[in-house]
């Protein structure tokens, strides 16, 4: 879809095919559009100032709405005039119902043979008449006797005893039109000729011109009770707040098949006229709330899905959301791996008669996380043991007991009663045993040279330990994470955006500022272009929205509140390929 140089401005009876061409950029709107009142008595002309319509939008935001217009040139033949015989049977008095610009007359009259005549135009002043303001042909040289009558009136003979009188757009409402003879203004002789008026043509100019925004009720935007002349120049009609109100209502009522989102304007004039619309402005954008409500995500060593719902196939102009991170005082240990997005599908079984231990990285520890699944209710006890010649030894931290509900299949967070300091270079073991039920401790993929998650099994309550004998990929490391405690002042956490395992943005939270002792905030955090591209490429939905799921990740354990999410679409470019 091409970018339009000006806003859409069209009559409501525009053919559908022509409107499609305008909306989709196949035809460029004219640089100057027109509003024409062809009838002598003027009337109403309705126009739409519109944005291209985009389906599936929640709101429209109007930045500017305005028109500029001027009076254009149009000849208008009129019938509303009166003609009276001039004083002494010399000429006629032509009177219009209101002030207008006289441009052309078609008169019939007969001049005596051999008589050289001049056509005189005098203004009507109250009950009298002023001196000639035009003579055709003009006197030479001009004379002060007739206040130096101006040139500009032309007399052209036509067939059938007719004469076409050209007048230079003379403004007024009544004139005395006479014929005289003589070359000396002081001795000019008026002829007893009473012309017949065949046609009166005006240079059209609107009278009582108004522009209103249609609605319930109509809202006046601009008006001029008098005649608007070209000398007045461009007129500006500005109505952004009113356009915002009307287009917001129009969006709610629009059918999905609509082509435009219009603001309806009515131009009115009491007389025929031509308006040239030189500028038309309707700038704004559509917005979508992709979340409907704020969401809270727990981050820290594992990805959390953020699903955005947006109209498919449309390219966002930009998108942003407000972020509030509430830190929980723990950070993933550098020796622990981020949780994988997909599980390999195997692991080890923990039972009441079988303890399972996994090796942990070294650092002060405040929390553990195990990836487990339980079909039935279970009671799990997790304790930390020192390393004794490559096997779990003495208990360092008493067991932390967790109740696991039936069907649990996720990371289990085990928060220690107090941080455990471990000297660098040492090794500890996370040992899991059950007092009720059974569960599976998931394994991850093998990391070359890695020791984290190395598994051992005990069948004598931890007195001795051996390698797993299960067929479930004995060499695979168990999924376990270690978190160390951090204290105030807290560092700003980094929050990455990913699409699956593919990075889209290293840190969405880079510009965040403290909002409290354990809180950081960032208003209107922009989403990067790769996210916008994924929103546009989302698959066909069952309705007007398609879901795009992103993965948010941070090493810092925190609750992230994502709110006030907004996706903006520019109406002229959203459909661009």
Secondary structure, 3 states (H helix, E strand, C coil): CCCCCCCEEEECCCCHHHHHHHHCCCCCCCCCEEEEECCCCCEEEEEEEEEECCCCCCEEEEEEEEEEEEECCCEEEECCEEEEECHHHCCEEEEEEEEEEEEEEEEECCCCCCCCEEEEEEEEECCEEEEEEEEECCCCCCCHHHCCCECCCEEEEEHHHEEEEEEEEEEEEEEEEEEEECCCHHHCEECCCCCEEEEEEEECCCEEEEEEECCCCCEEEEEEEEECCHHHCCEEEECHHHHHHHHHHHHHHCCCCCCEEEEEEEEEECCCEEEEEEEEEEEEEEEECCCCCCEEEEECCCCEEEEEEECCCCCCCEEEEEEEEEEEEEEECCCCCCCCCCCCCCEEEEECCEEEEEEECCCCEEEEEEEEECCCCEEEEEEEEEEECCEEEEEEEEEEEEEECCCCEEEEEEEEEEEECCCCCCCEEEEEEEEECCEEEEECCCCCCCCCCCEEEECCCCCCCECCCCCCCCCCCECEEEEEECCCCCCCCCCEEEECCEEEECCCCCCCEEEECCEEEEEEEECCHHHHHHHHCCCCCCCCCEEEEEEEECCEEEEEEEEEEEEEEECCCCCCC
